[in-house]
Amino acid sequence: MNEDEMVVTPWEVRGKIDYDRLIKEFGTERITPDLKQRMYKITKEKHVMLERDYFFSHRDLNWILDEYDKKNKFVLYTGRGPSGHTHIGHLPTWIFTKWMQDRFDTRLYFQMTNDEKFVFESHLNLEDVRKFTYENTLDLLALGFEPENTFIIQDIEHIDLMYEIAVQVAKKVTFSSAKAVFGFDNSMNIGGIWFPAMQAVPAFIHSWVYGKKTPCVIPCAIDQDPYWRVTRDVAERIGYYKPASIQNQFIPGLKEGGKMSASDPMSTIFTTDTIKLAKKKVMNAFTGGRATVEEQRRLGANPDICSVFKYYEFMFMPDDKDLADIGRKCRGGEILCGECKQILAPMMTEFLEKHQATREEVKDRVDEFSAARLRDELKR
Amino acid sequence: MNEDEMVVTPWEVRGKIDYDRLIKEFGTERITPDLKQRMYKITKEKHVMLERDYFFSHRDLNWILDEYDKKNKFVLYTGRGPSGHTHIGHLPTWIFTKWMQDRFDTRLYFQMTNDEKFVFESHLNLEDVRKFTYENTLDLLALGFEPENTFIIQDIEHIDLMYEIAVQVAKKVTFSSAKAVFGFDNSMNIGGIWFPAMQAVPAFIHSWVYGKKTPCVIPCAIDQDPYWRVTRDVAERIGYYKPASIQNQFIPGLKEGGKMSASDPMSTIFTTDTIKLAKKKVMNAFTGGRATVEEQRRLGANPDICSVFKYYEFMFMPDDKDLADIGRKCRGGEILCGECKQILAPMMTEFLEKHQATREEVKDRVDEFSAARLRDELKR
């Protein structure tokens, strides 16, 4: 197998990512300038992650806006598989989700798939996935979500709110189809085979709880698209709308190739890393630089493949002028990679210091966000 | 395929049943006279279903009695898939279970697998399986169970008490193994593939709720054995005892071959049938009789293949003398099948009338038996 070959599944992302090819293969649509304008008419402001095509692909967003115009407001749904500490690469999707939540004034269902991580990861026990559910929740809340419109679903703890929907989904998905979509083979355990039904549930839970068919938009990285294909395939057959989605690129790891991944700790900055370690990881990051100073001065470097530049692009340099400036200096050989990292490092550590402080502050607020509140809604 | 060929799976029983072969193929043990005596030392009375080998096979019952002697008492677990009304053929297992519950003074967990029937039966919706769960519960309670020691688990409604155990089971069962045991193919839906994990749960739920490893005995028809093979295979790996089982024969249908089955209404007496219809079904039953009266008088009939005789044997003629008497008359040609049915019919209708009256009386007591009470135990 060519090591550059693109592999994008919910469990593995590697090789050189060709986003145009992903759109074609997955059958999604590119987010056009017109669609952005349509969103901005409601949001009243642009978002850098849309402007710079971090969110680049979607399903049915035009329909979502049609319904919104008709006062049929959507809910948002995203989530996290709590298999370890949150890393920086997880945050942009959540940050953008919060922007949508604020700007469209809508509810968010956030799924913590502790059952998934338990059944898929042989090294994790129930205590582990519970611990990481809690830890990851702190990172989510540190981004400033408010409980009124934010419902965190923990699969194992809130299964009573999910199972009836999940069996309806599961009844419509054959092993053949799960195999084709996810590449399951016969060695997959029956919990893993079941799980796609659980990942579908939050797309329907609002409609189910309130007894009113409600559109749903899922902001997520595009590697999760197989789940939404299954969910969409089933939706109308069990009486719900197909969920729409808005899909982002991967944040590259700090080493060459693939997305940032928890499986290689040095490629990843965890939100729980010490400032010292985070700085070290930035300083060791993979860039688009040249082999020698002389060469870089003469030929310039390549920001398009540089992990440092991606952080400027999607998180730390919202100002287009700043970004263009550093891009120009990079390409022109005016700045060396070491110097450039010296610019990112304090941005990263400042972000982390603030995030870690907020993370502490939200510790006593976790319960306020629980989807357990839906039980009270059901009793009404 | 030879139509006499024996097929015994949890979903299908047909052909001529060879119980010795089942014991060999499933790897269970025959219930020996010694084992019966060991049970009777505790129960202080014999049971006709043991004496006549209706319960004929087991796994680990000697170990269960060893533990019982050491004051490590077991719990009982059996259940019902609520896909339709209860028929007479379901009752003997439950009647025997009640005897064990009374005589060993132990708790029973009774599982209503409404999720199973919903995902396996394309024609059933959630409302249907809930209706039959309720209807079947009435039949169970009509047999005289008392709430103190009887906990009815409804999978969908009590999933919060089950899911954590179910994912632990599911993680240890591959699709290969489920395929080998149950004969699943790729067209099986992912809810059906998941379900064996759910059927395992009640074997462990007592240990889980009370935090104390507790032996479990499952009285059931032998066609359910594949589920217990999977359950036993996983048990010790997730910290529980392997469940023991005590297994019964099938009650034959009123037509030739196979077990009594809801799929052919005339082969089956439902507990909700009118007295008139039940009588008609008895009078039309398949027997071991001869083609003509003359032949039967001369050669006698064969009670061993007669569905009427099976009802005497396992339900309506507990007195050995009565049973021997009618067997002798049958074999000797002294009694014709029509006459014999005239003896069974009033026994059956009397039983049904009483059962139906009790069924009405228990209607307002259903909630008393709910496994929801385990939630309070967990809070302690």
Interface residues (C-beta under 8 A of the other chain):
Chain A: D115 F118 V119 S122 L126 I156 I159 D160 Y163 E164 A166 V167 Q168 A170 K171 K172 V173 T174 F175 S176 A178 K179 F184 D185 N186 S187 M188 N189 I190 G191 G192 I193 W194 P196 A197
Chain B: D115 F118 V119 L126 I156 I159 D160 Y163 E164 A166 V167 Q168 A170 K171 K172 V173 T174 F175 S176 A178 K179 F184 D185 N186 S187 M188 N189 I190 G191 G192 I193 W194 P196 A197
